[in-house]
Amino acid sequence: MYTKSFNYHRPGSLAEAATLFKRSGDARYLAGGQTLIPTMKQRLAAPADVIDLGGLADLAFIRVAGGMLTIGAGTRHADVSTSPEVQRAIPALAQLASMIGDPAVRHRGTIGGSVANNDPGADYPAAVLGLGAMVKTTEREIAADDFFTGMFSTALNDGEIVTEIAFPVPEKAGYAKFPNPASRYATVGVFVAKTKSGVRAAVTGAGPCVFRVPEMEAALARNFSAGAISGIRVPADGLNSDIHASAEYRAHLIGVMAKRAIAAA
Ligand SMILES: Cc1cc2nc3c(=O)[nH]c(=O)nc-3n(C[C@H](O)[C@H](O)[C@H](O)COP(=O)(O)OP(=O)(O)OC[C@H]3O[C@@H](n4cnc5c(N)ncnc54)[C@H](O)[C@@H]3O)c2cc1C
């Protein structure tokens, strides 16, 4: 049940969407609706205006050029997972998308909605940070290292729309997650990548927000193998602890998932 009625808008352009947002003062963008609609039904959000980005065909595309894989914000998880371009350029990203939720979620949810929402257990943030991707918006380009700022929080300004995400094509990359058995969100997920600019290892699910593990990155830069990170323990301090897993268990899973991700790469 929704708490109150709201105005539904279906703009024909990004400019119109941004104008509607500014005019409202109490608006939310709608992409796949896989997070926003349940949140509204649970009465955790009650915007006066819902601005549906789903009609903007320009936001759904997959392009490979100049060593970059660029994915439009409106691209559905199912399209990323089955795209031959993604499977060729960054197979780990196609595999990550195939592990999100269930078929219904994958056919509605979008990559832009996922990164803008920045759920602590979401999968895409690990790939965006793990590959050092660039998030492009209606206002600017934001490096992955500056984009994810905290639990459900990002560097996006009010009304700013994610338009595309540009991933550098890595030499190798892998992703492994320990999924929540009901939702499939990551209890812990680790994305590792070796790119021209170095090695990165990003962890989702374990903490309030996706984060990198510099010690693992340094060890993998010397020797990109599961054995290289055997002695590395991420401390449990500050990690999530809930009915699904304690902070200590999540800390343990980071090492296990990292080794699996390296093996997958
Ligand atoms: C049962 C279930 C299981 C799930 N399992 C997983 C899982 O295993 N892994 C995982 O990663 N996710 C999972 N999800 C979440 C799913 O991936 C959603 O698709 C995602 O969180 C939000 O994407 P969306 O397109 O549905 O966005 P919406 O719900 O439409 O929007 C989410 C938020 O992002 C904002 N927003 C949307 N698009 C943009 C944009 N382009 N620019 C700026 N702001 C924008 C909206 O205003 C809203 O605040 C699950 C969801 C459900 C319901």
The ligand as an SDF file (V2000), in Angstrom:
LIG
                    3D

 53 58  0  0  0  0  0  0  0  0999 V2000
   13.9030   -9.4800   -4.7160 C   0  0  0  0  0  0  0  0  0  0  0  0
   15.0600   -8.6140   -5.1070 C   0  0  0  0  0  0  0  0  0  0  0  0
   16.3260   -9.1660   -5.1580 C   0  0  0  0  0  0  0  0  0  0  0  0
   17.4230   -8.3840   -5.5290 C   0  0  0  0  0  0  0  0  0  0  0  0
   18.6670   -8.9640   -5.5510 N   0  0  0  0  0  0  0  0  0  0  0  0
   19.7250   -8.2070   -5.8890 C   0  0  0  0  0  0  0  0  0  0  0  0
   21.0300   -8.7890   -5.9520 C   0  0  0  0  0  0  0  0  0  0  0  0
   21.2480   -9.9770   -5.7590 O   0  0  0  0  0  0  0  0  0  0  0  0
   22.0640   -7.9700   -6.2740 N   0  0  0  0  0  0  0  0  0  0  0  0
   21.8950   -6.6290   -6.5510 C   0  0  0  0  0  0  0  0  0  0  0  0
   22.8680   -5.9480   -6.8550 O   0  0  0  0  0  0  0  0  0  0  0  0
   20.6710   -6.0730   -6.5280 N   0  0  0  0  0  0  0  0  0  0  0  0
   19.5900   -6.8250   -6.2120 C   0  0  0  0  0  0  0  0  0  0  0  0
   18.3440   -6.2590   -6.2090 N   0  0  0  0  0  0  0  0  0  0  0  0
   18.2020   -4.8110   -6.5560 C   0  0  0  0  0  0  0  0  0  0  0  0
   18.0810   -4.6460   -8.0620 C   0  0  0  0  0  0  0  0  0  0  0  0
   19.3310   -4.8790   -8.6420 O   0  0  0  0  0  0  0  0  0  0  0  0
   17.5850   -3.2460   -8.4680 C   0  0  0  0  0  0  0  0  0  0  0  0
   17.4830   -3.2960   -9.8350 O   0  0  0  0  0  0  0  0  0  0  0  0
   18.4730   -2.0490   -8.1230 C   0  0  0  0  0  0  0  0  0  0  0  0
   18.7150   -1.9090   -6.7730 O   0  0  0  0  0  0  0  0  0  0  0  0
   17.8010   -0.7310   -8.4840 C   0  0  0  0  0  0  0  0  0  0  0  0
   17.6910   -0.6110   -9.8440 O   0  0  0  0  0  0  0  0  0  0  0  0
   16.3300   -0.1390  -10.4910 P   0  0  0  0  0  0  0  0  0  0  0  0
   16.6410    0.1070  -11.9210 O   0  0  0  0  0  0  0  0  0  0  0  0
   15.2620   -1.0900  -10.1730 O   0  0  0  0  0  0  0  0  0  0  0  0
   16.1140    1.2860   -9.7850 O   0  0  0  0  0  0  0  0  0  0  0  0
   14.8320    1.9470   -9.0940 P   0  0  0  0  0  0  0  0  0  0  0  0
   14.2800    1.0710   -8.0430 O   0  0  0  0  0  0  0  0  0  0  0  0
   13.8930    2.4330  -10.1310 O   0  0  0  0  0  0  0  0  0  0  0  0
   15.5530    3.2050   -8.4270 O   0  0  0  0  0  0  0  0  0  0  0  0
   16.4200    3.0260   -7.3180 C   0  0  0  0  0  0  0  0  0  0  0  0
   16.9560    4.3930   -6.8720 C   0  0  0  0  0  0  0  0  0  0  0  0
   17.8800    4.9060   -7.8350 O   0  0  0  0  0  0  0  0  0  0  0  0
   17.4160    6.1620   -8.3710 C   0  0  0  0  0  0  0  0  0  0  0  0
   17.7350    6.1170   -9.7930 N   0  0  0  0  0  0  0  0  0  0  0  0
   17.3710    5.1660  -10.6900 C   0  0  0  0  0  0  0  0  0  0  0  0
   17.9480    5.3790  -11.8810 N   0  0  0  0  0  0  0  0  0  0  0  0
   18.7010    6.5010  -11.7430 C   0  0  0  0  0  0  0  0  0  0  0  0
   19.5650    7.2280  -12.6190 C   0  0  0  0  0  0  0  0  0  0  0  0
   19.7920    6.8410  -13.9000 N   0  0  0  0  0  0  0  0  0  0  0  0
   20.1950    8.3300  -12.1460 N   0  0  0  0  0  0  0  0  0  0  0  0
   19.9980    8.7350  -10.8620 C   0  0  0  0  0  0  0  0  0  0  0  0
   19.2090    8.0870   -9.9810 N   0  0  0  0  0  0  0  0  0  0  0  0
   18.5720    6.9730  -10.4160 C   0  0  0  0  0  0  0  0  0  0  0  0
   15.9220    6.2160   -8.0580 C   0  0  0  0  0  0  0  0  0  0  0  0
   15.4690    7.5340   -7.9240 O   0  0  0  0  0  0  0  0  0  0  0  0
   15.8530    5.4660   -6.7500 C   0  0  0  0  0  0  0  0  0  0  0  0
   16.2110    6.3110   -5.6790 O   0  0  0  0  0  0  0  0  0  0  0  0
   17.2230   -7.0060   -5.8560 C   0  0  0  0  0  0  0  0  0  0  0  0
   15.9400   -6.4510   -5.8330 C   0  0  0  0  0  0  0  0  0  0  0  0
   14.8580   -7.2430   -5.4580 C   0  0  0  0  0  0  0  0  0  0  0  0
   13.5070   -6.6310   -5.4510 C   0  0  0  0  0  0  0  0  0  0  0  0
  1  2  1  0
  2  3  1  0
  2 52  2  0
  3  4  2  0
  4  5  1  0
  4 50  1  0
  5  6  2  0
  6  7  1  0
  6 13  1  0
  7  8  2  0
  7  9  1  0
  9 10  1  0
 10 11  2  0
 10 12  1  0
 12 13  2  0
 13 14  1  0
 14 15  1  0
 14 50  1  0
 15 16  1  0
 16 17  1  0
 16 18  1  0
 18 19  1  0
 18 20  1  0
 20 21  1  0
 20 22  1  0
 22 23  1  0
 23 24  1  0
 24 25  2  0
 24 26  1  0
 24 27  1  0
 27 28  1  0
 28 29  2  0
 28 30  1  0
 28 31  1  0
 31 32  1  0
 32 33  1  0
 33 34  1  0
 33 48  1  0
 34 35  1  0
 35 36  1  0
 35 46  1  0
 36 37  1  0
 36 45  1  0
 37 38  2  0
 38 39  1  0
 39 40  1  0
 39 45  2  0
 40 41  1  0
 40 42  2  0
 42 43  1  0
 43 44  2  0
 44 45  1  0
 46 47  1  0
 46 48  1  0
 48 49  1  0
 50 51  2  0
 51 52  1  0
 52 53  1  0
M  END
$$$$
